[in-house]
């Protein structure tokens, strides 16, 4: 299944910040770097953030906005608390940790090849590396090659030895448990297994507190992980987890598990850090920006001048501060329970700002060590993931769980108020006669849906009153529709030619589709899936085709089997212009140690289209940047007549046939970006160039360019339906010298002798183009191009063209402290206005350019905690029908993060709105596929593969 837009990146998600100590700083301890540890003692240190390469943004600290560490300075408890660090490992040789590393007395000093303690982990003296298989050589080594885990360990347990820095608990015992893979790891151990086994190991080996400065989205939840977390909680071992760094209220795990202490981040002035996640599932907050910690001695620090130490920012740094405080209190109060920890965090005033909030107060030593002498009531928002309406119903119930963490209470009033105009709570306040310490009570509130077209992210507040006191708690959840009872929830069955073939598989309880969509070269009403099966021993690919017809997907009577090691493209197009659609398959094959491209051609009946061209081997002496960007152009063949032939935009040399040289001239060896096509010969394809040296000279002549200026082919423009009908390609080319260049559009036609059909059309003056996209998906009649250029971190430019005319341009300014412009998502031409969606690192930016210009933003749903990658919602440009008109939208597949939700970002008066009407919960037995345009309805449809009563079927729902 091809996704139009997906992001998997190496990212820290947090901009760098440095710390400037104050003059005459107090020395609570003798450690020389202590003045940089504002989280322990904030005396007004300045935090300096990097805006760009040459500009900084200083932020003056506010005295006292720290964790209140002063009473712990120099204090040593008789019991040394054991804190398990589940992370990227720990530098076991760091001088600041010597004597503070936990030892397994049953294993240390004994034969490391023998399982002396019977836990099936031979030689686990200082912890274990659960990212490797148990029998692997590296499993015994929980060392840190990244630095993240060592940084966390230093925040908690760096020695108070007069040098370096001081940890929150300088006499803590750090238990290194490696659960995050190194960047060069080849292990196939799932992260879920590493995390779960790490938690169980920590509990079984006597950890007092577990720190998890990591997490996973709802989509990666497993029973194994939930059971491991519940195991720790049942043994009264607190888990402290970071809330995430995506400026989002979307829950991450383990933070959002009931009973886990979830920590957001504040900055040097006591306010929420700009990157910190927030919401009703977050329990507390602690300093998290510009935090000093340890760094592996074998690695050079990136942002701090002293080797072995580093400054980092994130909720990852806030969590260990809280874990350290809890460990310090627990060392003094051995019977301290998890419920009591929550009660103490909750009895202080909840942190809240205009756009951010958490359920409890700031984490300080004073708060965590103050006995609870009053009732402490809170709604348990972690149990509420979304508000679901069934089918076309306008009524639902919102479950609200109230828990008392403090002393018993009687006569409690609870009411709920909507913060969104689209929903309304019809019930009055509900009363709880009595609630003992630790007791839960679930209440059900009637909800009425007022408006289907309104925003699906809704906020509400819970007001709890008792003993003359009143407190308000805010939360936000997505509203989703369960379509299984909706009359538009259509089912299409699969009809098999012989026996049923598997269309999906179940992995860790989730349905994984095996179906892929056959891409169409031109828009038609035909829709097809295929299943690919690799016959490894024979090095073959077997393709089974399913075509939508008569209300079902019918399997083709024939299968396609080709000699190939992998598949690149499966494209449907009328290759010989007989009015019937054919198939072209691009694959990679290998023979006699040589890898090559292979093209296979089939007609509508899956027979050979051209017997002499059934399978064409092509050894390309060029680098193809994107293998799946297969282009097709018209060619007038003397034998076969008008046909479509493959074309490529790539980096390579001029083919010999396109170099008219004399006896005394040598071949031009220059490699550059060129446009190639494959020219049919008697029994093979020859590689030819559309952009030749002769063509370059002609362009320079036509444009009156100077002799020293060069012509470069920059990019191929997306083909419109008109381009495909004419059989032409349009290319962006530049003319000039160095960075001073003009950009032009030229049309190329394999049927024309000069190849360039007309004088190039000027597009941009002295601009580089980072990316370009077709403006219009299927369903909108207008087509054009948009050019996108990022100037720097905060500025970008959009230029719109249509039918050889420049319509206008829009300069986007995104002036924020930490966020940066990242790229273009989609653009739509709406006749009189152009609507574009740009993405920054944290937001989607909607831009309307026309007679009136408008700019609006909304946060992106993304997740950046897993090592070396970012998981984000996926975007796919579509149209939806509203009021009889087609409107642009982005289909959003949020299942990589939420696990069960798809929706639309609709253009509504220049804003991106996720309407309740099209916000859909994906049933547990289904998996979302890309939407499909249905020409008979004139609209796109959601498409799902579902397993219903052991039978696979396609479910559709029309967007409206």
Secondary structure, 3 states (H helix, E strand, C coil): CCCCECCCCCCCCCCCEEEECCCCCCCCCCCCCHHHCCCCCCCCCEEEEECCCCCEEEEECCCCCCCCHHHHCCCCCCCCCEEEEEECCCCCCCHHHCCCECCCCCCCCCCCCCCCCCCCCCCCCCEEECCCCCCCHHHHCCCCCCCHHHHHHHHHHCCCCCCCCCCCCCCCEEEEEECCCCCCCCCCCCHHHHHHHHHHHHHHCCCCEEEECCCECHHHCCHHHHHHHHHHHHCCCEEEEECCCCCCCCCCECCCCCCCEEEEEECCCCCECCCCCCCCCCCEEEECCCEEEECCCCCCCCCCCCCCEEEECCHHHHHHHHHHHHHHHHHHCCCCCHHHHHHHHHCCCCCECCCCECCCCECCHHHHHCCCCCCCEEECHHHCCEEEEECCCCEEEEEEEEEECCCCEEEEEEEEEECCCCEEECCCCEEEEEECCCCEEEEEEEEEECCCCCECEEEEEEEEEECCEEEEEEEEEEEEEEHHHCCCCEEEEEECCCCCCCCEEEECCEEEECEEECEECCCCCCCEEEEEEEECCCCEEEEEEEEEECCEEEECCCCEEEECCEEEEEEEECCCCCCCCEEEEEEEEEECCEEEEEEEEECCCCCECCHHHCEEEECCCEECCCCCCCEEEEEEECCCEEEEEEEEEEEECCCHHHCCCCCCCCCCCCCEEEEEEEEECCCCEEEEECCCHHHHHHHHHHCCCCCCCEEEEEEECCCCHHHHHHCCEEEEEEEEECCEEEEEEEEECCCCCCCECCCCEEEEECCCCCEEEECCCCCCCCCCEEEEEECCCCEEEEEEEECCEEEEEEEEECCCCCCCEEEEEEEEECCCCEEEEEEECCEEEEEEECCCCEEEEEECCEECCCCCCCEECEEEEEEEEECCEEEEEEEEECHHHHCCEEEEEEEECCEEECECCCCEECCCCEEEEEEEEECCCCEEEEEEEEEECCEEEEEEEECC
